[in-house]
Amino acid sequence: MRIRLRLFASLQKWLPDNPIDHEVAGPKTIREFMSEKGIPEEAVAICICNGDKVSADKPLCDGDSLEIFPLIGGG
């Protein structure tokens, strides 16, 4: 299946060469996808799939748009 992937801020180092049309061997949850790509789950604050905030346990589907945001620190 193919997804559109966007990683933000400190997570961008895990961006694949072609995030717009990224091939994913499925079926797979967001959590499984992040693990496969080496994205540490503890670094992730929010997952957005097709415009909705979702759990990392959501299964990915062909054509999904996935955005992953890191934890942000400051004060």
Secondary structure, DSSP 4 states (H G I P E B T S, - for coil): -EEEEEE-GGGGGG--S-STTEE--SS-BHHHHHHHHT--GGGEEEEEETTEEE-TTSBP-TT-EEEEEE-----
